[in-house]
Amino acid sequence: MSVQAATARGVDAPAADFVEQTYHKVFWRLVPFLMLCYVVAYLDRVNVGFAKLQMSQELGFSETVYGLGAGLFFIGYFLFEVPSNVILHRVGARVWIARIMITWGIISAGFMFVNSATSFYIMRFLLGLAEAGFYPGVILYTTTWFPAHRRARVIAVFMSAIPVSGIFGNPLSGWIMDAFNGTYGLSGWQWMFLIEAVPAVLVGLAVFFYLDNRPSEAKWLTAAEKQVIERDIAADGAGKEQSPHSIATVFRNGRIWFMSLIYFAFVTGQYGLTFWMPTIVKASGIQGNLNIGLVSAIPFLFAVFVMILLGRSADRMRERRWHLIIPALCGAVGFVVAASTGSTVVAIAALAVAAGGVLTCAPLFWSLPTAFLSGAGAAAGIALINSVCNLAGFASPYVIGALRDSTGSTAAGMYALAGMLVIGAVCVFVTPKQVVNR
């Protein structure tokens, strides 16, 4: 059915195919671009895991020093997360996300000048300050364009940027470190930080010209299409009577803190996997930076398919809890098997199961809090949950690094990651289904 025909029938009761056509159009306009932004963001956030293969040896970093530095990113992230998302809510995603990306690109390039543990700590902290607000800002941005029952698939595709960054970023990082090592007197890890920072600045500039803050500003939508989206978003908001309506009430809301506990457990597994994947793969017997990068891509490739498949299923069935519980438990089993086996093939297969489980939990989780948050409460609530839970990004690599220094093995750390995923699954199970199954 054409747009004109749908309009003639009235936007109060638009034809189902016109509604689907509208959201299909919005999806392909926004989601692939936002996914590109997150690929760039995540690559700059976790490429330190590859830099470690050279940098730690050259600069004399212990596993604990690396783990602490990797985790300090999230302290800066935590401190500026809520203010950043509140600013985004006020000034709009277009300006603020562009600012975030350009700033972190510049700081990421500055990592090539790191020459001590202290400078490593400072740069990781500053990178966290710069990037704070990007991820929860995009989650908030999706609530402006998609109602709750369409959001799981959108967020799952957006967050598939995490494994995609591993699929392409890990081999790229390994290749840069091997190919450019010693060029103009710089080490491979220095070239990696410099080269991989450039896309953040360029894409950040593109954000300013490409994104629209809300449907009413989108020149690429017709009046009828704008009305369909605005009607659905308004109806979605009307069903959120229990949403906190101010920043102050967000901090006093017990349900938000419980959501934070769930996400903390899942993020612990996510960053334990992404920061330590190259080290784990190397420990399994794979040699050479490029080879490590190629093998590390296998679990992430598997995770892409699992994330998109379960995201679509959760929206189609309008069921959220079991779509989180099952991948969380599968991720826990994957970590345990990977830590226990002596076979390289079995270890990589188990890491694929772990990646598919733990990376699927993150996008599907956001269907829970966004089912009852709206307005200013959503801006602050999403940011609070994300900032508190990303402290797991500080704790996870630091604890794994300390355990590896004390035991000489990554097994104990991986068992701890498995335990956190089980805790998260139990918490999801006790969440009332009538609150989140929308």
Secondary structure, 3 states (H helix, E strand, C coil): CCHHHHHHHCCCCCCHHHHHHHHHHHHHHHHHHHHHHHHHHHHHHHCHHHHHHHHHHHHCCCHHHHHHHHHHHHHHHHHHHHHHHHHHHHHCHHHHHHHHHHHHHHHHHHHHHCCCHHHHHHHHHHHHHHHCCHHHHHHHHHHHHCCHHHHHHHHHHHHCHHHHHHHHHHHHHHHHHHHCCCHHHCCHHHHHHHHHHHHHHHHHHHHHHHCCCCHHHCCCCCHHHHHHHHHHHHHHHHCCCCCCCCHHHHHCCHHHHHHHHHHHHHHHHHHHHHHHHHHHHHHCCCCCHHHHHHHHHHHHHHHHHHHHHHHHHHHHHCCCCHHHHHHHHHHHHHHHHHHHCCCHHHHHHHHHHHHHHHHHHHHHHCCCHHHCCCHHHHHHHHHHHHHHHCCHHHHHHHHHHHHHHHHCCCHHHHHHHHHHHHHHHHHHHCCCHHHHCC
